[in-house]
Every structure is written in structure tokens, then in C-alpha cells.
Amino acid sequence: MHRGKGMKFVGDSRVKDMQHRKPNIPKDYSEYPGKTEAFWPNFLLKEWMVGAVFLIGYLCLTVAHPSPLERMADPTDAGYIPLPDWYFLFLYQLLKYEYAAGNFTVIGAIVIPGLAFGALLLAPWLDTGKERKPSKRPVATGLMLLAVIATIYLTWESVDQHDWEAAAQQGAIIEHEIDDTAQGYEIYASQSCIGCHGNQLEGGSAGYALIETGLTVDEIKDIVINGRGAMPPGLFDGTDEELEILAKYIENDGQADE
């Protein structure tokens, strides 16, 4: 008998069958007619067209609704009330509560947000269950609903409690130019009036605008000495002559008395 004739070779499970194994090659999109398409140029062209439409729409919105810019920042305006963008309002509101403000600012600014965002980042490792239905994942679903409700509530409270009229007044752009070289302005600045009424007499959340008040010199002097509204009396510690110069300066809407 010749070698190999009449003999049957059986497979050995310890030896991998490489002969009948198909190479790991991705399937071509042509195997699925009508369901797939080439990335270049078909799919990429569609993406470019959609992106162009959204870009043109965004540009139209920016032209029709300019950015709500405020006047130039004034570091001497101690009464200015800042307001973050809408997606940070819930954190802004959180810092208003006693347990997250004052001596506990670190808790409201770092600890609580750190725990929330840290849990979100670690979610794939904290919840390793195979179930995907919310009803079968009570812990994860409950925590997510709690976070969403808390975010919505804090955002709403921040919007509801904010004084929008005062914010519009403190951020209004004043085009009126004052004479900051006049003696009246020197007295105005030396008496710390800038802190409440702004460096351009434009006013703010802590004080009214001093432009076009319609008040006479005597009325202005009376308000400076006796106070009015939120302005307490006795803040002016200058001489009577300086008070007269300051009152005339305010009466003239920030211009030197001629």
C-alpha cells in the first residue's frame, strides 16, 4: 500500500483549522443596496449641506438678535450684580443658600458639584447591571430624576428671584459723556459716590443714575445730606463749598459749571 492510500485523516481539536477560516474583512456597502452609501462623497456631502444650513440660520439669528451686551465693566461699581449664563443658573442659585454660602462656600462651589459630576463620569463603573429599562434600575433612575428635578428647580428659582429691572438698568449702555476733568468729578470720586452711582453717573443696582435727574441744586444738596430711599444720610463729609460744586455738577449732567 502506498503511503497515504486508504488512510483517512481526522481533525485534531488541538490544531486550528486555518484552511476554511474566512478572513476578517469588513463587508462592502454594496452588499446592502438601498441601506448604505459611500462615505465619500455621498455621506460627507450631506453632512456639509446640513452644517451649512445650520450655520446660515445661526448667522441670521445673530444679525436679527444682537448679543445682549452691557456697558464697559467698571471695577469700582461695588453694587453690580453679576448673572451667569442660563446653564450655570442652578449653581448660582445653590450659592444663595446658607449651607452652601458664606463659610460653607466650598461645599456649594466644589463639593456638591464635584459629587454630582463625578458620579456622572463614574456611572459606567458604578452601575454595571445588564438591564436597560428604567423601571428595573431604580437606584440609577432615581438619582438621575433627582438631579434633573433639582437642576430645573434651582434654575427656575434663580430666574424668579433675580431683579431683571435692576439688571437692565445696571447693564444699560450710557452714551452720555461726562467731564471727568471737572472739579465736581474729583469731589464725586473722592466721596466714594462711584461705588453706587458708577464712574459715568450711570447708576447701578445700589444707586440711581445721576444723568437727567431733573433735580435742582438745592434738591440734590438735600438728598446728599439727608438721604433718600436706599441712600442713607450723612455720607458726605466735605465742605459746604464742595457740596455746592458737586450739586451743580450733577445738575449739569456731569458737565462743569460754566
C-alpha positions as CSV (number, residue, x, y, z in Angstrom):
1,M,0.0,0.0,0.0
2,H,1.3,3.3,-1.0
3,R,1.8,5.8,1.7
4,G,-1.4,7.8,2.2
5,K,-3.7,5.5,0.3
6,G,-6.7,4.1,2.2
7,M,-5.9,6.4,5.1
8,K,-8.4,8.9,6.5
9,F,-7.1,11.9,8.4
10,V,-9.3,13.2,11.2
11,G,-9.2,16.7,12.6
12,D,-7.3,17.3,15.8
13,S,-9.1,19.8,18.1
14,R,-5.8,21.0,19.3
15,V,-4.9,22.3,15.8
16,K,-6.8,25.3,14.5
17,D,-8.4,24.8,11.1
18,M,-7.0,27.8,9.2
19,Q,-7.9,26.4,5.7
20,H,-11.7,27.1,6.0
21,R,-11.5,30.2,8.1
22,K,-12.6,33.3,6.3
23,P,-10.5,36.5,6.7
24,N,-11.9,39.2,8.9
25,I,-12.7,41.7,6.2
26,P,-15.4,44.3,6.7
27,K,-18.4,43.9,4.4
28,D,-18.7,46.2,1.5
29,Y,-21.6,48.6,1.4
30,S,-22.7,47.2,-1.9
31,E,-23.9,44.1,-0.1
32,Y,-26.7,46.2,1.3
33,P,-28.3,48.0,-1.6
34,G,-30.5,50.9,-0.6
35,K,-29.4,50.8,3.0
36,T,-25.9,52.1,3.0
37,E,-23.8,54.5,0.9
38,A,-20.3,55.6,0.4
39,F,-18.8,57.9,2.9
40,W,-17.1,59.9,0.2
41,P,-18.6,61.8,-1.4
42,N,-22.3,60.9,-0.7
43,F,-22.5,60.9,3.1
44,L,-19.9,63.7,3.7
45,L,-21.7,65.9,1.2
46,K,-24.9,65.6,3.0
47,E,-23.2,66.4,6.3
48,W,-21.7,69.5,4.8
49,M,-25.1,70.6,3.4
50,V,-26.8,70.2,6.8
51,G,-24.0,72.0,8.5
52,A,-24.2,74.9,6.0
53,V,-28.0,75.3,6.6
54,F,-27.5,75.4,10.4
55,L,-24.6,77.9,10.1
56,I,-26.6,80.2,7.8
57,G,-29.6,80.0,10.3
58,Y,-27.3,80.8,13.2
59,L,-25.8,83.8,11.4
60,C,-29.3,85.1,10.6
61,L,-30.2,84.9,14.3
62,T,-27.1,86.8,15.3
63,V,-27.9,89.5,12.9
64,A,-31.6,89.7,13.9
65,H,-30.9,89.5,17.6
66,P,-27.6,91.1,18.6
67,S,-25.8,89.9,21.7
68,P,-27.2,91.5,24.9
69,L,-24.0,93.4,25.7
70,E,-23.7,95.6,28.7
71,R,-21.7,98.7,29.2
72,M,-17.9,98.5,29.9
73,A,-17.0,96.7,33.1
74,D,-16.5,99.1,36.0
75,P,-14.3,97.7,38.8
76,T,-15.4,100.5,41.1
77,D,-19.1,99.5,40.9
78,A,-19.5,97.5,44.1
79,G,-23.2,97.2,43.7
80,Y,-23.1,95.4,40.4
81,I,-25.0,92.0,40.5
82,P,-23.5,89.5,38.0
83,L,-25.6,86.8,36.4
84,P,-24.1,83.7,34.8
85,D,-25.4,82.1,31.6
86,W,-28.5,80.1,31.8
87,Y,-26.7,76.7,32.0
88,F,-25.0,77.8,35.3
89,L,-28.0,79.4,37.0
90,F,-28.7,76.3,39.1
91,L,-25.1,76.5,40.6
92,Y,-25.6,80.3,41.0
93,Q,-28.8,79.7,43.0
94,L,-27.2,77.0,45.1
95,L,-24.7,79.5,46.4
96,K,-27.5,81.6,47.8
97,Y,-28.4,79.0,50.5
98,E,-26.9,79.1,54.0
99,Y,-25.5,75.6,53.8
100,A,-23.6,76.4,50.6
101,A,-22.6,80.0,51.1
102,G,-20.6,82.2,53.5
103,N,-18.3,79.9,55.5
104,F,-19.6,76.9,53.5
105,T,-18.9,78.3,50.0
106,V,-16.5,75.4,49.4
107,I,-19.4,73.0,49.8
108,G,-21.6,74.8,47.3
109,A,-18.9,75.6,44.8
110,I,-16.8,72.4,44.9
111,V,-18.1,69.6,47.0
112,I,-21.7,69.3,45.8
113,P,-21.0,69.9,42.0
114,G,-17.9,67.6,42.3
115,L,-20.0,64.8,43.7
116,A,-22.7,65.3,41.0
117,F,-20.4,65.5,38.0
118,G,-18.1,62.8,39.5
119,A,-21.0,60.4,39.8
120,L,-22.0,61.1,36.2
121,L,-18.4,60.3,35.0
122,L,-18.2,57.2,37.1
123,A,-21.7,56.0,36.1
124,P,-20.5,53.2,33.8
125,W,-18.5,51.7,36.6
126,L,-20.9,52.4,39.4
127,D,-23.9,50.7,37.6
128,T,-22.7,47.6,35.9
129,G,-26.1,45.9,35.6
130,K,-27.3,44.4,32.3
131,E,-30.8,45.8,32.5
132,R,-31.5,48.9,30.4
133,K,-35.1,49.5,31.3
134,P,-35.5,52.4,33.8
135,S,-38.1,50.5,35.8
136,K,-35.5,47.8,36.5
137,R,-32.8,50.2,37.5
138,P,-34.4,52.0,40.5
139,V,-31.2,53.4,42.0
140,A,-29.8,54.9,38.8
141,T,-33.2,56.1,37.6
142,G,-34.0,57.7,41.0
143,L,-30.7,59.5,41.2
144,M,-31.0,60.8,37.6
145,L,-34.6,62.1,38.2
146,L,-33.4,63.7,41.4
147,A,-30.6,65.5,39.6
148,V,-32.9,66.7,36.8
149,I,-35.6,67.9,39.2
150,A,-33.0,69.7,41.3
151,T,-31.4,71.4,38.3
152,I,-34.8,72.6,36.9
153,Y,-36.0,73.8,40.3
154,L,-32.8,75.7,41.1
155,T,-32.7,77.3,37.6
156,W,-36.4,78.4,38.0
157,E,-35.7,79.8,41.5
158,S,-32.7,81.8,40.2
159,V,-34.8,83.3,37.3
160,D,-37.7,84.0,39.6
161,Q,-35.7,85.7,42.3
162,H,-33.5,87.8,40.0
163,D,-34.3,91.5,39.8
164,W,-34.4,91.9,36.0
165,E,-35.3,95.6,36.0
166,A,-32.3,96.4,38.2
167,A,-30.1,94.2,36.0
168,A,-31.3,96.0,32.8
169,Q,-30.6,99.4,34.5
170,Q,-27.1,98.5,35.7
171,G,-26.1,97.0,32.4
172,A,-27.6,99.7,30.1
173,I,-25.1,101.3,27.8
174,I,-24.9,105.0,28.6
175,E,-23.8,107.1,25.6
176,H,-23.8,110.3,27.6
177,E,-20.2,111.7,28.0
178,I,-19.3,113.4,31.2
179,D,-16.4,115.7,32.0
180,D,-14.2,113.7,34.3
181,T,-11.6,116.5,34.4
182,A,-14.0,118.9,36.2
183,Q,-13.7,119.7,39.9
184,G,-17.1,118.3,40.5
185,Y,-16.0,114.9,39.3
186,E,-13.0,115.0,41.6
187,I,-15.3,115.6,44.5
188,Y,-17.7,112.9,43.2
189,A,-14.9,110.3,43.1
190,S,-13.3,111.3,46.5
191,Q,-16.6,110.9,48.3
192,S,-17.0,107.3,47.1
193,C,-20.1,108.1,45.0
194,I,-18.7,106.0,42.3
195,G,-19.3,102.8,44.2
196,C,-23.1,103.2,44.0
197,H,-23.7,105.6,41.0
198,G,-20.9,104.4,38.7
199,N,-18.0,106.2,37.2
200,Q,-20.1,107.7,34.4
201,L,-23.0,108.7,36.7
202,E,-24.9,105.8,35.0
203,G,-26.2,104.3,38.2
204,G,-26.5,100.7,39.2
205,S,-28.3,98.2,41.4
206,A,-27.2,100.2,44.5
207,G,-27.8,103.7,43.3
208,Y,-29.9,105.6,40.7
209,A,-28.5,107.2,37.6
210,L,-27.5,110.8,38.1
211,I,-28.0,111.8,34.4
212,E,-31.0,113.9,33.5
213,T,-32.5,113.7,37.1
214,G,-34.4,117.0,36.7
215,L,-33.4,117.9,40.3
216,T,-32.3,121.4,41.3
217,V,-29.1,122.2,43.2
218,D,-31.0,122.6,46.4
219,E,-32.8,119.3,46.0
220,I,-29.5,117.5,45.2
221,K,-27.9,119.0,48.3
222,D,-30.8,118.0,50.5
223,I,-30.6,114.4,49.2
224,V,-26.9,114.3,49.8
225,I,-27.2,115.5,53.4
226,N,-30.5,113.8,54.5
227,G,-30.6,110.8,52.2
228,R,-33.4,109.4,50.2
229,G,-34.7,105.8,49.7
230,A,-31.8,103.4,49.8
231,M,-29.2,106.2,50.2
232,P,-28.5,106.8,53.9
233,P,-27.9,110.3,55.3
234,G,-24.6,111.7,56.4
235,L,-22.3,110.1,53.8
236,F,-20.9,113.4,52.6
237,D,-18.0,114.6,54.7
238,G,-16.8,117.5,52.6
239,T,-17.2,121.2,53.0
240,D,-20.3,123.3,52.0
241,E,-18.3,124.7,49.1
242,E,-17.5,121.2,47.8
243,L,-21.2,120.2,48.2
244,E,-22.2,123.2,46.1
245,I,-19.8,122.3,43.4
246,L,-20.9,118.6,43.4
247,A,-24.6,119.6,43.3
248,K,-24.1,121.9,40.3
249,Y,-22.0,119.2,38.6
250,I,-24.9,116.7,38.9
251,E,-27.5,119.2,37.9
252,N,-25.5,119.8,34.7
253,D,-25.5,116.1,33.9
254,G,-21.8,115.6,34.5
255,Q,-20.5,118.8,33.0
256,A,-18.5,121.5,34.6
257,D,-20.5,124.6,35.7
258,E,-19.9,127.4,33.3
